[in-house]
Amino acid sequence: MEERIQYLTEWLQVKAKEAGADGLLVGISGGIDSAVVSYLIKRAFPNQSLGVILPIDQGVEDQTDALTLVEGADLDYVGIELTDAYETTYSTIKNRLDVKGDWNDEKSQLGGANLQARLRMSTLYAVGNNYNYLVVGTDNAAEDYTGYFTKYGDGGVDLVPLINLRKEEVREMAKVLGVPDSIIHKKPSAELWEGQTDEEELGMSYDTIDAYLRGVTIDPEDERNLKERHEKTAHKRQIPAGPDKFKGA
């Protein structure tokens, strides 16, 4: 695992140099994936790495796990509350669609959650532009396979160092890096809404997904659901689709 950590640290340095960037930043949720990335970018760029805490409906001071993380990693950070920006944007969209008679309340919860993720992405890039930093994502192999990320939200990043690591491997790396136990053992959640958890949303545990990715036989229904989810979210893992060139062009 130490070799993997060193490999990823050097990889981050190389990719930043190739892009002409001065450093790296990551959006910090207080979960294990953003924790591992925080420690990695701090190793890659000790003096030019940044954590960005972006709460909605809460204050920066309320993000206890995120604040514990940046302190443990000795990572410079900035906190930016996005509540007003989110509420203004979401209410404007809802009001205009209400007037049109097209507002779909059944889809409002997920739509609002995805809008939050995309506002955070836009903010990360604005901050990154200020420092000439690349935006580093936190998606792991399980999330990538299942498409468990918001397209152009938390999936909108420059680099994804954890993309080949199963959740169990992320946990192991977190222990080696010295991530606080409270974060390592925290129930995974994208915090799409209050009380939401990743595994409940996915309909199965990360252990099951990891087992499948290792090639272990799992419950047939879980395997079927995983394959179906993988196929339905294929568009998230590709650049926007375009037609072939017109033959006469």
C-alpha positions as CSV (number, residue, x, y, z in Angstrom):
1,M,0.0,0.0,0.0
2,E,2.9,2.4,0.7
3,E,4.0,1.7,-2.9
4,R,0.6,2.5,-4.2
5,I,0.5,5.7,-2.2
6,Q,3.9,6.7,-3.6
7,Y,2.8,5.8,-7.1
8,L,-0.4,8.0,-6.9
9,T,1.6,10.9,-5.3
10,E,4.0,10.9,-8.2
11,W,1.2,10.4,-10.7
12,L,-0.6,13.5,-9.3
13,Q,2.7,15.5,-9.6
14,V,3.2,14.4,-13.2
15,K,-0.4,15.2,-14.3
16,A,-0.3,18.7,-12.7
17,K,3.0,19.4,-14.5
18,E,1.7,18.2,-17.8
19,A,-1.3,20.6,-17.4
20,G,0.9,23.5,-16.4
21,A,-0.9,23.7,-13.1
22,D,0.6,25.0,-9.9
23,G,-1.1,22.6,-7.5
24,L,-4.2,20.6,-6.7
25,L,-7.5,21.0,-4.8
26,V,-10.3,18.7,-3.7
27,G,-13.8,19.3,-2.5
28,I,-14.1,17.9,1.0
29,S,-17.2,16.2,2.3
30,G,-15.8,14.6,5.4
31,G,-16.1,11.1,4.0
32,I,-13.3,8.6,3.5
33,D,-12.8,9.1,-0.3
34,S,-12.2,12.9,0.0
35,A,-10.1,12.2,3.1
36,V,-7.7,9.9,1.1
37,V,-7.5,12.3,-1.7
38,S,-6.8,15.2,0.7
39,Y,-3.8,13.3,2.2
40,L,-2.6,12.4,-1.3
41,I,-2.6,15.9,-2.7
42,K,-0.9,17.2,0.5
43,R,1.9,14.7,-0.2
44,A,2.1,15.6,-3.9
45,F,2.1,19.4,-3.3
46,P,2.8,20.2,0.4
47,N,2.6,23.9,-0.1
48,Q,0.2,24.1,-3.1
49,S,-2.8,22.0,-2.2
50,L,-6.2,23.1,-1.0
51,G,-9.3,21.6,0.5
52,V,-12.6,23.2,-0.3
53,I,-15.6,22.8,2.1
54,L,-18.9,23.6,0.4
55,P,-21.9,23.3,2.7
56,I,-25.5,23.8,1.7
57,D,-28.1,24.5,4.4
58,Q,-25.4,24.4,7.0
59,G,-22.4,26.6,8.1
60,V,-18.8,25.8,7.5
61,E,-18.3,25.5,11.2
62,D,-20.9,22.7,11.3
63,Q,-18.8,20.5,9.0
64,T,-17.0,18.8,11.9
65,D,-15.7,15.7,10.0
66,A,-14.4,17.9,7.2
67,L,-12.7,20.2,9.6
68,T,-11.2,17.2,11.5
69,L,-9.9,16.0,8.2
70,V,-8.1,19.2,7.1
71,E,-6.6,19.5,10.5
72,G,-5.4,15.9,10.5
73,A,-3.9,16.2,7.0
74,D,-2.5,19.7,7.8
75,L,-4.2,20.8,4.6
76,D,-4.9,24.5,3.8
77,Y,-8.6,25.0,3.2
78,V,-11.3,27.4,2.4
79,G,-15.0,27.2,3.3
80,I,-17.7,28.6,1.0
81,E,-21.3,28.4,1.9
82,L,-23.6,27.8,-1.1
83,T,-27.0,27.9,0.5
84,D,-28.1,31.2,-1.0
85,A,-26.8,30.3,-4.4
86,Y,-28.6,27.0,-4.4
87,E,-31.9,28.3,-3.0
88,T,-31.9,31.2,-5.5
89,T,-31.1,28.9,-8.5
90,Y,-33.5,26.1,-7.5
91,S,-36.5,28.3,-6.6
92,T,-36.0,30.2,-9.9
93,I,-36.1,26.9,-11.9
94,K,-39.1,25.6,-9.9
95,N,-41.1,28.9,-10.3
96,R,-40.6,29.1,-14.0
97,L,-41.5,25.4,-14.6
98,D,-44.5,25.9,-12.3
99,V,-45.7,28.8,-14.4
100,K,-45.3,26.6,-17.5
101,G,-47.3,23.8,-15.8
102,D,-44.4,21.4,-16.2
103,W,-43.0,21.1,-12.6
104,N,-42.5,17.4,-11.6
105,D,-42.5,17.2,-7.9
106,E,-41.7,13.5,-7.9
107,K,-38.3,14.2,-9.3
108,S,-37.6,17.3,-7.2
109,Q,-35.6,15.6,-4.5
110,L,-33.0,14.0,-6.8
111,G,-33.0,17.0,-9.1
112,G,-32.2,19.3,-6.2
113,A,-29.5,17.0,-5.0
114,N,-27.9,16.9,-8.4
115,L,-28.1,20.7,-8.7
116,Q,-26.2,20.9,-5.4
117,A,-23.4,18.7,-6.8
118,R,-23.2,20.8,-9.9
119,L,-23.0,24.0,-8.0
120,R,-20.2,22.6,-6.0
121,M,-18.4,21.5,-9.2
122,S,-18.7,25.0,-10.6
123,T,-17.4,26.5,-7.4
124,L,-14.4,24.2,-7.3
125,Y,-13.4,25.2,-10.8
126,A,-13.8,28.9,-10.0
127,V,-11.5,28.4,-7.0
128,G,-9.1,26.3,-9.1
129,N,-8.9,29.0,-11.7
130,N,-8.0,31.5,-9.0
131,Y,-5.0,29.4,-7.9
132,N,-4.2,27.7,-11.2
133,Y,-4.9,24.3,-9.5
134,L,-6.4,21.2,-11.0
135,V,-9.6,19.8,-9.5
136,V,-9.1,16.3,-8.1
137,G,-12.1,13.9,-7.8
138,T,-12.8,11.3,-5.2
139,D,-14.7,8.6,-7.1
140,N,-13.5,5.0,-6.5
141,A,-13.9,1.8,-8.6
142,A,-17.2,0.9,-7.1
143,E,-18.7,4.3,-7.8
144,D,-17.3,4.4,-11.3
145,Y,-18.7,0.9,-12.2
146,T,-22.1,1.7,-10.8
147,G,-22.2,5.3,-12.1
148,Y,-22.8,6.4,-8.6
149,F,-21.9,10.0,-9.1
150,T,-23.5,13.1,-10.5
151,K,-22.7,13.7,-14.2
152,Y,-21.0,17.1,-14.4
153,G,-21.2,17.3,-10.6
154,D,-18.8,15.3,-8.5
155,G,-18.0,13.5,-11.7
156,G,-16.8,16.8,-13.2
157,V,-13.1,16.8,-12.3
158,D,-9.6,16.8,-13.9
159,L,-8.1,13.8,-12.1
160,V,-9.4,10.7,-10.4
161,P,-6.6,9.0,-8.5
162,L,-8.9,6.5,-6.7
163,I,-10.7,5.2,-9.9
164,N,-8.9,1.8,-9.8
165,L,-9.3,1.3,-6.1
166,R,-12.2,-0.7,-4.6
167,K,-13.8,0.7,-1.4
168,E,-12.0,-1.8,0.7
169,E,-8.7,-0.7,-0.8
170,V,-9.6,3.0,-0.1
171,R,-10.2,2.0,3.5
172,E,-6.8,0.3,3.7
173,M,-5.1,3.2,2.1
174,A,-6.8,5.6,4.6
175,K,-5.4,3.6,7.5
176,V,-1.9,3.8,6.1
177,L,-2.2,7.5,5.4
178,G,-3.3,8.2,9.0
179,V,-6.9,9.3,8.3
180,P,-8.8,9.6,11.6
181,D,-10.8,6.4,12.6
182,S,-14.0,8.4,12.9
183,I,-13.8,9.1,9.2
184,I,-12.7,5.6,8.2
185,H,-15.6,4.0,10.0
186,K,-18.2,6.6,9.0
187,K,-21.2,5.3,7.1
188,P,-20.7,6.3,3.4
189,S,-23.0,9.0,2.2
190,A,-23.1,11.3,-0.7
191,E,-25.3,13.5,1.5
192,L,-27.9,14.0,-1.2
193,W,-30.5,14.6,1.5
194,E,-30.7,14.2,5.2
195,G,-30.3,10.6,6.3
196,Q,-29.3,9.4,2.9
197,T,-26.6,6.7,2.7
198,D,-24.8,5.3,-0.4
199,E,-25.6,1.6,0.3
200,E,-29.3,2.3,0.8
201,E,-29.3,4.2,-2.5
202,L,-27.4,1.5,-4.3
203,G,-29.5,-1.2,-2.9
204,M,-26.5,-3.3,-1.8
205,S,-23.3,-3.0,0.3
206,Y,-19.9,-1.8,-0.9
207,D,-18.6,-5.2,0.2
208,T,-20.9,-6.8,-2.3
209,I,-19.8,-4.5,-5.1
210,D,-16.1,-5.0,-4.2
211,A,-16.6,-8.8,-4.2
212,Y,-18.1,-8.6,-7.7
213,L,-15.2,-6.4,-8.9
214,R,-12.7,-8.9,-7.5
215,G,-14.5,-11.6,-9.6
216,V,-16.1,-13.4,-6.6
217,T,-19.5,-15.0,-7.2
218,I,-22.3,-12.9,-5.5
219,D,-26.1,-13.2,-5.2
220,P,-27.5,-13.5,-8.8
221,E,-30.0,-10.8,-8.2
222,D,-27.3,-8.4,-7.0
223,E,-25.2,-9.3,-10.0
224,R,-28.1,-8.6,-12.3
225,N,-28.8,-5.3,-10.7
226,L,-25.1,-4.3,-10.8
227,K,-24.8,-5.1,-14.5
228,E,-28.1,-3.2,-15.3
229,R,-26.9,-0.2,-13.3
230,H,-23.5,-0.3,-15.2
231,E,-25.2,-0.4,-18.6
232,K,-27.7,2.4,-17.8
233,T,-24.9,4.7,-16.5
234,A,-22.5,4.1,-19.4
235,H,-23.1,7.6,-20.7
236,K,-21.6,9.0,-17.4
237,R,-18.2,7.4,-18.2
238,Q,-18.0,8.7,-21.7
239,I,-17.4,12.0,-23.4
240,P,-20.7,13.4,-24.8
241,A,-21.8,11.3,-27.7
242,G,-21.8,12.7,-31.2
243,P,-22.8,11.3,-34.6
244,D,-20.3,10.0,-37.1
245,K,-19.2,12.5,-39.8
246,F,-21.7,13.0,-42.6
247,K,-20.4,11.1,-45.6
248,G,-20.8,14.1,-47.9
249,A,-19.0,16.5,-45.6
